[in-house]
Amino acid sequence: MNTESTRTANGYQGPSAPEARVSYEPTDESGEIGKALLVGVLGGVLSATGYLIYRRLPDEQKERLQRQVREAIQARIGELRRAFNL
């Protein structure tokens, strides 16, 4: 065996092998991924709950909600058009 040859954690071997970083400590990225996953799951649960509640509403209340949402969206679109002079 060649004594100058070394095997690293990333599969390279030999004296020209890049430095292998063998660290399994959690990084800040893993914490951010966990937070994003938690927010996504909570958003899904809240959406499903809202949908189940909406399905049980009487038709009159559904129509009123739809009208209010439509008006809010139209108002927001109007604000954006004014802001960007469209």
N, C-alpha and C positions, 0 to 999 in steps of 0.2 A: 504494500500500500504506500501511496505517496504521502509523506508526512506534511507537505505543504498544503495539501488539499484539505479543505474544511467543508463541512456540510452545515448549511444554515437552515433556519426554520422555514424559509420561503422556497426551498427546493433547489437553489443554486448551490453549486459546489465549486471549489477551486479557490486559488488565491485572489481572483478577480471578482469573487462573489460580492454583491452589494451587501451593505450592512443590514442585518436582519433585526427588526425591532420586535422583540417578543414581549409584548405587554398586553395583558388581558384586563387592565384596569379600565373601568368605565370612563368614557370621555364625556364632555359636555354635550356632544351630539346625541349620545344615547338618552340623556335626560330630556333633550328637546324632542326626540322621537317619541318618547313615552308620553310627554305632555300632549303632543299632537294627536297621538292615538287616543288618549283619554278624551280630548275635546271632540274627536270624531265619533267616538262611541256615545258620548253624552248627547251630541247633536242628533245622532240616529235615534236614540231612545226618546228624546223630546219630540222629534218629528213624528215618530210612530204614535206617541201618546196624543199629540195634537190631531193627527189624522183620525184616530179612533174617536176622539171627542167630537170632531167635526162631523163624522158620519152619523152620529146619534142626534145631531141638532135637527129641529124641525125645518122644513123647506124655507119658511119665511126668514128664519135667522140665517140660514145658509146664503140666501139671496142678499140679505143686508150685509153680511160679511164680504161677499164677493163685490158688492157695490163699493164698500168702504176701501177695500184693497185696490180696486180699479182706480178710484179717485186719488188715493195716495200715490199710486204709481204714475198717474197722469201729472200730478203736481210735481213730483220729483223730476219727471222728464222735462216739464216746463222750466224748472229751475236750471237743469243742465243745459237746455237750449239757450236760455238767457246768459248763462255763465260763459258759454263757448260761442255766443252769437250765431247760432245755427238757424 
